[in-house]
Amino acid sequence: MRDANQTATETVRIEVFLRNNASAAVVEPLRSIVSRARCLEERAIAADVRVKTWTSVRTALEELSDAKPSVSLTVDAFESWADREGYTLRPAFDRHETDSMLEHRPATEIQVPTVCVAVYEDDDLQCVAPCSDGNRTYTVEECLDALEDGSTRPFPDRGEPIQNGFGDTIGTAAQAENRD
């Protein structure tokens, strides 16, 4: 992903996904996350923010539906981004086999997290949170923190310089990890 020094012609889109069957106990924290994302529409990056609901799915049933785009296609795109960038979506996303009551073969189910944020620049997926690099999990809150600071690169490479919201270099990702 690029830093906050993007050109004016680039459009930033932030998609916030909320799980339909989330517990009532998380409604207020989710409301706060959506509010933070909505504030980004008027901030330095002037993002187009879209809030969507989704649910865990059985891919075989989803394939029968006329509705598009599907959860499985979205998760496939997120997994492709993660593979390409050296991240994993686990444990927040899970794909596993379940028993089918109609057939004697297992069906694949995709479980989605309670909240997820995807960041796009010019329709190219740049970031998905939550994700993990194997050593550390990057949260939705950390992604929003970086976006609020004007960066569309919430998870810098380990040797890459980290800049504050004013463009000043404040260290590297590896140094920040060592401080944690």
C-alpha positions in Angstrom: 0.0 0.0 0.0 1.1 3.5 -0.6 1.6 6.2 2.1 -0.3 9.4 2.7 1.5 11.1 -0.3 -1.0 9.8 -2.8 -2.0 11.8 -5.9 -5.2 13.7 -6.0 -6.6 11.4 -8.7 -6.5 8.3 -6.5 -9.7 7.4 -4.8 -9.7 5.6 -1.4 -12.6 3.4 -0.5 -13.0 1.9 2.9 -15.4 -1.0 3.4 -16.5 -1.9 6.9 -18.1 -5.4 7.2 -20.2 -6.2 10.2 -21.3 -9.7 11.0 -25.1 -9.9 10.9 -25.4 -12.2 13.9 -23.0 -10.4 16.2 -23.9 -10.4 19.9 -25.8 -7.5 21.4 -22.8 -6.9 23.6 -20.7 -5.7 20.7 -23.2 -3.3 19.1 -21.8 -0.2 20.9 -18.1 -1.0 20.0 -19.2 -1.7 16.4 -21.1 1.6 16.4 -17.9 3.4 17.4 -15.9 1.7 14.7 -18.4 2.7 12.1 -18.4 6.3 13.4 -14.6 6.4 13.2 -14.7 5.1 9.6 -17.4 7.6 8.6 -15.2 10.4 9.9 -12.6 9.4 7.4 -14.9 10.6 4.6 -14.0 14.2 5.5 -10.5 13.7 6.7 -7.1 14.0 4.9 -7.7 10.9 2.7 -11.3 11.9 1.8 -12.3 8.2 1.7 -15.5 6.8 0.3 -16.8 4.7 3.2 -19.2 1.9 2.8 -20.7 -0.2 5.6 -22.0 -3.6 4.8 -23.3 -6.6 6.8 -22.4 -10.2 6.1 -22.6 -13.5 7.6 -20.8 -16.8 7.7 -21.8 -19.0 4.7 -21.8 -22.5 3.4 -20.3 -22.1 -0.1 -22.5 -24.7 -1.7 -25.6 -22.8 -0.6 -24.2 -19.5 -1.7 -23.5 -20.9 -5.1 -27.2 -21.5 -5.5 -28.2 -17.9 -4.7 -28.9 -15.3 -7.4 -27.4 -12.6 -5.1 -24.0 -11.2 -6.0 -21.3 -10.3 -4.9 -21.0 -13.2 -2.6 -19.3 -13.5 0.8 -17.1 -16.3 -0.5 -15.9 -14.2 -3.5 -15.1 -11.3 -1.2 -13.2 -13.6 1.2 -11.4 -15.2 -1.7 -10.2 -11.7 -2.8 -9.1 -10.9 0.8 -7.2 -14.2 1.0 -5.5 -13.5 -2.4 -4.4 -10.1 -1.0 -3.1 -11.8 2.2 -1.1 -14.4 0.3 0.4 -11.8 -2.0 1.4 -9.5 0.8 2.6 -12.1 3.3 -0.3 -12.1 5.7 -2.9 -14.6 6.9 -6.5 -13.9 7.7 -6.6 -16.5 10.4 -7.8 -16.8 13.0 -10.3 -14.0 12.3 -11.5 -15.8 9.1 -11.9 -19.5 9.1 -12.7 -22.0 6.3 -13.7 -25.5 7.5 -15.7 -28.6 6.6 -19.1 -29.2 8.1 -21.3 -32.3 7.9 -24.2 -32.0 5.4 -27.6 -33.3 6.5 -28.6 -33.8 2.9 -25.6 -35.5 1.4 -23.0 -37.8 2.8 -20.1 -35.5 2.0 -18.8 -32.5 3.9 -19.7 -28.9 3.0 -17.2 -25.9 3.2 -18.2 -23.2 5.6 -16.6 -19.7 5.7 -16.7 -18.0 9.1 -16.3 -14.2 9.0 -15.1 -12.0 11.9 -17.5 -9.7 13.8 -15.9 -6.7 12.1 -13.5 -6.3 9.2 -12.1 -3.4 7.3 -10.9 -3.4 3.7 -9.0 -0.5 2.1 -9.0 0.1 -1.6 -7.0 2.6 -3.7 -8.4 3.0 -7.3 -10.3 -0.2 -6.8 -7.2 -2.2 -5.9 -7.3 -3.9 -2.5 -4.6 -2.5 -0.4 -5.3 -3.8 3.1 -7.6 -6.1 5.1 -7.9 -6.0 8.9 -7.8 -8.1 10.9 -4.9 -10.0 9.6 -1.6 -11.5 10.9 1.9 -11.7 9.7 2.6 -14.8 11.8 4.2 -12.8 14.6 1.6 -10.2 15.2 -2.1 -9.6 14.6 -3.1 -6.3 13.0 -6.5 -5.1 14.3 -9.3 -3.1 12.8 -8.5 -0.4 15.3 -4.9 -0.2 14.3 -6.0 0.1 10.6 -8.4 2.9 11.5 -5.6 4.6 13.6 -3.3 4.7 10.6 -6.1 5.9 8.3 -6.9 8.7 10.7 -3.3 9.7 10.7 -3.5 10.1 6.9 -1.8 6.9 5.9 -3.4 4.3 3.7 -0.5 1.9 4.6 -1.5 0.8 8.1 0.8 -2.2 8.2 4.3 -1.2 7.0 6.9 -3.7 6.0 9.3 -4.5 8.8 12.2 -2.5 7.4 10.1 0.3 6.0 10.1 3.7 7.6 7.0 4.6 9.7 5.8 8.2 9.3 3.6 10.1 11.5 0.6 12.1 10.2 2.9 15.0 9.3 5.2 12.9 7.0 8.1 12.8 9.6 9.9 9.5 9.8 9.6 8.1 13.4 11.4 4.8 13.0 10.9 1.4 11.3 8.3 -1.3 11.8 11.0 -3.6 13.1 12.0 -1.0 15.7 8.4 -0.5 16.7 8.0 -4.3 17.1 11.0 -4.4 19.4 9.5 -1.7 21.6 6.3 -3.7 22.0 
